[in-house]
C-alpha cells in the first residue's frame, strides 16, 4: 500500500507491504514517520479503520519492467500496470515531443557509430518478439570524444538519461538487479575503467548473454527465485 505523510514542508510517499502497516508499523520510522512501540497500536487501529471506511483504489503492479500479458502491455508505458518501485519510474519520465526528438538527432545519424548505438538501444524491446539473444555493445575511445554524450542520446528515447545511466562502479548483485528490473529495455553502463577487476566485467558479459542471474539459497534452506532478464547493454570506456 502507498502511504503519504507531510514532513519538513513536503509530502513523502512510500510503497510498503501491508504486513508492515498492520503488524510492524514501527519499521516505518526508517522513512521519518514517528511511530514507536508505544504508539504503534493506535496507528494500526487508525489504518484498519481507514481502510474499512474508505474504498482504496487498487493498482495492479509488477516487480520489473518489460513485456507483459503475452506482449500486449509494455511496462513502464502501460496504462493498466505499474512498477512496484516509484524511484525507478522517476527515470522513465516524459518530456518534449517525438517530433522535436527526431529533429534534434537527425543531423547526427550520418555518423555510423552514433547510428549503430542508437539502433542498438531500440532493439531491446524487439529481442523477445524476434526470439533472439540479447547482446552488449562496448564503445571505447579517448576521453572527451563524446562517448557519454552518445549514451545519453540513445537512452533519452526511453527516459531521463541522468537517472537511467549507471557506471561500472557497481556490485555484481546491483548490476544483476538492474538488469532484472529493466527487463526488455536498454541498460547503459558508463566508464569501464572504474570497474574493480577485469573478472567482474567478464562475469557481467556472461550474465547478460546467459539471461539469468546466480543461483542463491534463501534463509529457510531452499532456493531463492532465480532472476531472468533480456537486455541490450550499452557500455563505454577509454580502453579496449
C-alpha positions, -999 to 999 in steps of 0.1 A, spaced: 0 0 0 12 35 -7 13 58 23 18 96 22 27 119 51 37 155 54 70 163 69 95 192 67 73 211 43 68 184 18 48 152 11 67 119 13 53 89 -4 63 53 2 50 19 -11 52 -7 17 38 -42 23 5 -41 41 20 -66 66 42 -38 79 13 -14 82 -8 -38 102 18 -59 121 51 -40 122 44 -2 118 75 7 138 95 -1 107 80 30 91 103 51 114 131 45 88 112 68 65 108 95 92 73 86 104 73 89 142 60 55 152 72 38 183 63 6 202 42 29 225 20 45 199 21 18 172 -12 2 184 -30 35 177 -15 36 142 -26 1 135 -61 9 147 -62 40 126 -51 22 94 -76 -6 99 -105 18 104 -93 40 75 -94 11 51 -127 -2 63 -143 33 59 -127 42 26 -127 23 -7 -89 25 -15 -83 21 -52 -63 -10 -63 -35 -6 -88 -21 -37 -105 16 -37 -101 46 -58 -113 81 -62 -100 100 -55 -132 96 -36 -165 92 -50 -200 66 -70 -218 35 -84 -200 2 -101 -209 15 -120 -239 32 -89 -254 1 -68 -251 14 -45 -224 49 -29 -220 59 -15 -187 66 14 -178 44 27 -207 13 7 -198 -20 24 -187 -31 -5 -166 0 -19 -149 26 -1 -128 60 -9 -115 63 -15 -77 93 8 -74 84 45 -78 120 55 -76 128 35 -107 98 50 -126 112 85 -120 138 77 -146 112 69 -172 97 104 -172 83 120 -204 95 154 -217 92 171 -251 77 156 -283 87 128 -306 90 153 -335 114 175 -315 135 145 -305 137 132 -341 146 167 -355 173 172 -329 192 140 -336 186 135 -373 217 155 -383 240 132 -363 228 100 -378 253 103 -406 279 92 -381 280 54 -383 289 48 -346 262 72 -335 236 54 -357 247 19 -347 245 26 -309 212 44 -313 198 15 -333 211 -10 -307 191 8 -280 159 4 -300 164 -34 -304 160 -41 -267 121 -44 -267 122 -63 -300 146 -91 -289 119 -113 -272 95 -107 -301 120 -120 -325 132 -147 -302 168 -135 -305 196 -134 -279 205 -102 -261 239 -86 -266 263 -60 -252 278 -30 -271 311 -16 -259 322 18 -273 358 27 -263 376 59 -272 398 85 -256 384 109 -230 363 139 -244 354 120 -276 316 121 -270 310 85 -257 289 95 -227 270 121 -248 261 94 -273 250 72 -245 227 100 -232 211 104 -266 205 66 -270 188 64 -236 169 97 -240 143 79 -262 132 58 -232 135 83 -203 158 107 -184 194 95 -191 206 114 -160 186 89 -139 189 58 -161 226 57 -168 248 39 -143 285 31 -141 308 1 -137 313 12 -101 286 -13 -90 285 -46 -73 276 -78 -93 244 -81 -73 235 -45 -80 240 -49 -118 220 -82 -118 191 -64 -100 194 -35 -125 191 -59 -154 161 -77 -139 141 -46 -131 148 -31 -166 138 -63 -184 134 -58 -222 149 -24 -221 184 -10 -228 207 -7 -198 235 19 -200 267 13 -181 293 41 -184 331 43 -176 345 8 -178 379 20 -164 364 23 -129 354 -14 -127 371 -31 -98 385 -60 -119 385 -74 -154 370 -106 -139 339 -86 -128 334 -73 -163 336 -108 -178 310 -121 -153 287 -93 -163 291 -101 -200 284 -137 -193 253 -128 -172 239 -106 -200 243 -132 -227 231 -161 -204 200 -140 -195 199 -151 -159 215 -143 -125 232 -165 -100 216 -194 -81 212 -184 -45 199 -201 -14 174 -185 10 174 -183 48 150 -212 51 173 -236 34 157 -236 0 165 -217 -32 156 -181 -39 138 -174 -72 164 -171 -100 164 -137 -118 157 -138 -155 161 -109 -179 167 -99 -215 186 -66 -220 207 -48 -245 236 -33 -226 253 -2 -239 287 5 -223 316 28 -227 353 30 -217 386 46 -225 404 13 -231 399 -19 -252 
